[in-house]
């Protein structure tokens, strides 16, 4: 078991979430502002489809709805964008996270399963 997988399983256990691996070659949608030090950082996971993981991650209070708000990045490069987020990538579809300095919340949102 890799260190990332160990951390992912630990997060899932902590929050009572099922584990579903995100392969390193699957794509994640990330916002441009993720690397600008803006908080909170939000993540949500829809069911995977094709070569996408179902993950969308952005910074700030509101998710943008513009066509180019999310850029596709392979999961293996997420650490280059924002170290520490990869530990959430084991959360199964329907799960969300929100983090800020000294704050972390993870919860299930069934509406994410109806895409």
Backbone as CSV, one residue per row, in Angstrom:
resi,resn,N_x,N_y,N_z,CA_x,CA_y,CA_z,C_x,C_y,C_z
1,UNK,0.856,-1.178,0.000,0.000,0.000,0.000,0.901,1.241,0.000
2,UNK,0.629,2.149,-0.904,1.414,3.378,-0.975,1.020,4.312,0.166
3,UNK,1.866,5.303,0.428,1.567,6.281,1.466,0.286,7.046,1.144
4,UNK,0.103,7.424,-0.138,-1.122,8.127,-0.538,-2.363,7.273,-0.282
5,UNK,-2.287,5.993,-0.640,-3.440,5.114,-0.432,-3.724,4.965,1.062
6,UNK,-2.683,4.854,1.872,-2.859,4.761,3.323,-3.584,6.000,3.850
7,UNK,-3.128,7.179,3.427,-3.755,8.440,3.863,-5.198,8.543,3.375
8,UNK,-5.458,8.098,2.146,-6.814,8.140,1.600,-7.753,7.228,2.385
9,UNK,-7.286,6.034,2.682,-8.109,5.101,3.456,-8.347,5.623,4.871
10,UNK,-7.358,6.299,5.410,-7.487,6.890,6.745,-8.577,7.970,6.759
11,UNK,-8.597,8.835,5.739,-9.634,9.867,5.624,-11.011,9.212,5.504
12,UNK,-11.123,8.197,4.664,-12.405,7.507,4.480,-12.884,6.896,5.796
13,UNK,-11.985,6.258,6.521,-12.345,5.658,7.804,-12.774,6.732,8.806
14,UNK,-12.033,7.820,8.855,-12.330,8.905,9.791,-13.740,9.461,9.588
15,UNK,-14.167,9.574,8.324,-15.455,10.205,8.013,-16.546,9.191,7.675
16,UNK,-16.240,7.892,7.765,-17.244,6.870,7.481,-17.612,6.768,6.018
17,UNK,-16.676,7.075,5.148,-16.919,7.074,3.703,-16.349,5.810,3.065
18,UNK,-17.004,5.301,2.027,-16.412,4.208,1.268,-15.170,4.699,0.519
19,UNK,-14.256,3.779,0.276,-13.029,4.095,-0.465,-13.203,3.698,-1.924
20,UNK,-12.842,4.603,-2.832,-12.766,4.284,-4.259,-11.513,4.960,-4.801
21,UNK,-10.599,4.159,-5.212,-9.309,4.650,-5.702,-9.486,5.591,-6.900
22,UNK,-8.674,6.633,-6.937,-8.532,7.486,-8.108,-7.206,7.108,-8.750
23,UNK,-7.247,6.555,-9.936,-6.011,6.165,-10.624,-5.221,7.405,-11.027
24,UNK,-3.898,7.290,-11.039,-3.042,8.443,-11.329,-3.231,8.972,-12.744
25,UNK,-3.739,8.130,-13.646,-3.944,8.589,-15.021,-5.363,9.117,-15.265
26,UNK,-6.204,9.114,-14.242,-7.538,9.699,-14.385,-7.443,11.219,-14.253
27,UNK,-8.359,11.904,-14.887,-8.368,13.367,-14.861,-9.222,13.901,-13.720
28,UNK,-8.770,15.046,-13.208,-9.461,15.796,-12.170,-9.684,17.186,-12.733
29,UNK,-10.836,17.777,-12.487,-11.076,19.161,-12.884,-10.633,20.080,-11.754
30,UNK,-9.686,20.985,-12.033,-9.256,21.932,-11.010,-9.398,23.360,-11.542
31,UNK,-9.669,24.278,-10.639,-9.811,25.684,-11.024,-8.441,26.352,-11.069
32,UNK,-8.333,27.397,-11.880,-7.075,28.147,-11.973,-6.671,28.772,-10.645
33,UNK,-7.640,29.140,-9.826,-7.310,29.842,-8.585,-6.844,28.917,-7.462
34,UNK,-6.753,27.641,-7.723,-6.364,26.681,-6.689,-4.960,26.948,-6.158
35,UNK,-4.076,27.457,-6.984,-2.685,27.670,-6.579,-2.443,29.088,-6.057
36,UNK,-3.480,29.859,-5.830,-3.312,31.255,-5.429,-3.455,31.488,-3.930
37,UNK,-3.536,30.422,-3.136,-3.632,30.577,-1.699,-4.990,31.034,-1.211
38,UNK,-6.025,30.826,-2.015,-7.385,31.222,-1.655,-8.055,30.076,-0.887
39,UNK,-8.767,30.434,0.156,-9.534,29.459,0.928,-10.983,29.901,0.983
40,UNK,-11.883,28.973,1.224,-11.675,27.556,1.438,-11.380,26.828,0.127
41,UNK,-10.909,25.615,0.275,-10.728,24.729,-0.875,-11.841,23.695,-0.814
42,UNK,-12.534,23.554,-1.932,-13.688,22.670,-2.043,-13.396,21.546,-3.025
43,UNK,-13.922,20.389,-2.726,-13.837,19.275,-3.658,-15.120,18.483,-3.631
44,UNK,-15.532,17.997,-4.792,-16.699,17.119,-4.866,-16.422,16.052,-5.908
45,UNK,-17.066,14.899,-5.696,-16.844,13.788,-6.624,-18.162,13.254,-7.175
46,UNK,-18.274,13.364,-8.503,-19.345,12.713,-9.242,-18.863,11.296,-9.583
47,UNK,-19.723,10.429,-10.082,-19.266,9.109,-10.524,-18.226,9.244,-11.650
48,UNK,-17.175,8.420,-11.612,-16.178,8.448,-12.687,-16.820,8.081,-14.027
49,UNK,-16.268,8.655,-15.096,-16.772,8.374,-16.435,-15.600,8.431,-17.402
50,UNK,-15.375,7.348,-18.122,-14.256,7.310,-19.069,-12.941,7.489,-18.340
51,UNK,-12.155,8.476,-18.782,-10.850,8.702,-18.162,-10.890,9.784,-17.082
52,UNK,-12.101,10.156,-16.645,-12.221,11.156,-15.587,-12.513,10.472,-14.255
53,UNK,-12.027,11.076,-13.182,-12.195,10.518,-11.841,-13.522,10.922,-11.210
54,UNK,-14.147,11.965,-11.741,-15.347,12.519,-11.136,-15.049,13.662,-10.179
55,UNK,-13.759,13.922,-9.913,-13.362,14.966,-8.975,-13.327,16.338,-9.624
56,UNK,-13.861,17.339,-8.879,-13.770,18.746,-9.239,-13.334,19.486,-7.981
57,UNK,-12.252,20.250,-8.100,-11.665,20.930,-6.943,-11.450,22.393,-7.293
58,UNK,-11.874,23.290,-6.382,-11.731,24.724,-6.613,-11.472,25.454,-5.307
59,UNK,-11.005,26.671,-5.421,-10.750,27.523,-4.258,-11.774,28.649,-4.225
60,UNK,-12.106,29.087,-3.020,-13.053,30.187,-2.854,-14.423,29.698,-2.443
61,UNK,-15.290,30.655,-2.172,-16.625,30.336,-1.673,-17.566,29.787,-2.741
62,UNK,-17.386,30.221,-3.980,-18.313,29.839,-5.040,-17.612,29.091,-6.171
63,UNK,-18.249,28.041,-6.648,-17.765,27.323,-7.815,-18.222,28.089,-9.054
64,UNK,-17.324,28.270,-10.007,-17.690,28.928,-11.249,-18.427,27.980,-12.176
65,UNK,-19.241,28.530,-13.052,-19.996,27.709,-13.997,-19.606,27.995,-15.446
66,UNK,-18.550,28.765,-15.645,-18.065,29.025,-16.992,-17.511,27.721,-17.575
67,UNK,-17.568,27.594,-18.890,-17.089,26.385,-19.553,-15.628,26.078,-19.259
68,UNK,-14.820,27.117,-19.022,-13.388,26.899,-18.805,-12.969,27.066,-17.334
69,UNK,-13.933,27.024,-16.402,-13.602,27.194,-14.986,-12.695,26.070,-14.497
70,UNK,-12.983,24.841,-14.917,-12.167,23.691,-14.526,-11.250,23.287,-15.665
71,UNK,-9.999,23.032,-15.309,-9.013,22.537,-16.269,-8.712,21.079,-15.928
72,UNK,-8.604,20.216,-16.940,-8.297,18.815,-16.652,-6.819,18.629,-16.302
73,UNK,-6.592,17.927,-15.221,-5.237,17.607,-14.760,-5.245,16.142,-14.353
74,UNK,-4.219,15.396,-14.746,-4.130,14.010,-14.302,-3.885,13.984,-12.795
75,UNK,-4.480,13.012,-12.137,-4.392,12.910,-10.674,-2.946,12.908,-10.194
76,UNK,-2.044,12.336,-10.955,-0.648,12.283,-10.517,-0.022,13.669,-10.401
77,UNK,-0.604,14.690,-11.032,-0.050,16.040,-10.981,-0.716,16.931,-9.940
78,UNK,-1.709,16.412,-9.232,-2.395,17.233,-8.238,-1.429,17.732,-7.168
79,UNK,-0.494,16.892,-6.779,0.479,17.295,-5.763,1.293,18.504,-6.220
80,UNK,1.534,18.624,-7.527,2.250,19.783,-8.064,1.429,21.059,-7.900
81,UNK,0.100,20.923,-7.941,-0.787,22.085,-7.859,-1.046,22.503,-6.420
82,UNK,-1.324,21.541,-5.569,-1.638,21.868,-4.187,-1.385,20.639,-3.328
83,UNK,-0.262,20.609,-2.697,0.134,19.472,-1.868,-0.852,19.289,-0.711
84,UNK,-1.229,18.070,-0.453,-2.109,17.752,0.655,-3.514,17.370,0.240
85,UNK,-3.897,17.698,-0.983,-5.251,17.372,-1.433,-5.397,15.910,-1.841
86,UNK,-4.302,15.274,-2.213,-4.400,13.909,-2.717,-4.965,12.948,-1.666
87,UNK,-4.877,13.299,-0.387,-5.403,12.400,0.646,-6.927,12.280,0.587
88,UNK,-7.606,13.198,-0.083,-9.063,13.148,-0.215,-9.525,12.352,-1.436
89,UNK,-8.626,11.997,-2.314,-9.011,11.389,-3.592,-9.540,9.973,-3.491
90,UNK,-9.513,9.369,-2.319,-10.084,8.040,-2.133,-11.556,8.069,-1.754
91,UNK,-12.082,9.262,-1.460,-13.506,9.370,-1.136,-14.339,8.955,-2.353
92,UNK,-15.357,8.177,-2.115,-16.187,7.641,-3.194,-17.068,8.738,-3.799
93,UNK,-17.646,8.478,-4.969,-18.596,9.427,-5.559,-19.705,9.770,-4.573
94,UNK,-20.111,11.039,-4.611,-21.135,11.527,-3.702,-20.557,12.223,-2.484
95,UNK,-19.247,12.193,-2.341,-18.604,12.809,-1.180,-17.973,14.137,-1.553
96,UNK,-17.911,15.019,-0.566,-17.355,16.366,-0.727,-16.394,16.642,0.412
97,UNK,-15.521,17.609,0.197,-14.699,18.109,1.295,-14.586,19.621,1.183
98,UNK,-14.314,20.249,2.310,-14.059,21.678,2.390,-12.969,21.858,3.437
99,UNK,-11.870,22.502,3.034,-10.775,22.719,3.973,-10.344,24.182,3.947
100,UNK,-9.842,24.620,5.075,-9.276,25.953,5.265,-8.268,25.805,6.400
101,UNK,-7.449,26.804,6.637,-6.515,26.684,7.754,-7.258,26.335,9.054
102,UNK,-6.822,25.249,9.664,-7.394,24.768,10.926,-8.867,24.387,10.813
103,UNK,-9.318,24.008,9.618,-10.700,23.575,9.423,-10.737,22.482,8.367
104,UNK,-11.542,21.450,8.624,-11.746,20.368,7.665,-13.149,19.819,7.858
105,UNK,-13.873,19.644,6.761,-15.178,19.011,6.807,-15.296,18.098,5.595
106,UNK,-15.891,16.950,5.809,-16.128,15.963,4.753,-17.551,15.459,4.957
107,UNK,-18.335,15.395,3.860,-19.705,14.941,4.002,-20.209,14.308,2.707
108,UNK,-21.285,13.557,2.862,-21.921,12.888,1.725,-23.035,13.783,1.184
109,UNK,-23.071,13.935,-0.122,-24.090,14.729,-0.810,-24.683,13.858,-1.915
110,UNK,-25.823,13.201,-1.662,-26.372,12.271,-2.651,-26.701,12.902,-3.991
111,UNK,-26.899,14.222,-4.044,-27.222,14.870,-5.325,-26.068,14.751,-6.317
112,UNK,-24.847,14.518,-5.835,-23.691,14.392,-6.724,-23.742,13.103,-7.543
113,UNK,-24.567,12.170,-7.142,-24.663,10.902,-7.862,-25.597,10.990,-9.061
114,UNK,-26.395,12.046,-9.133,-27.361,12.240,-10.219,-26.816,13.255,-11.203
115,UNK,-25.952,12.807,-12.076,-25.328,13.723,-13.026,-26.002,13.586,-14.377
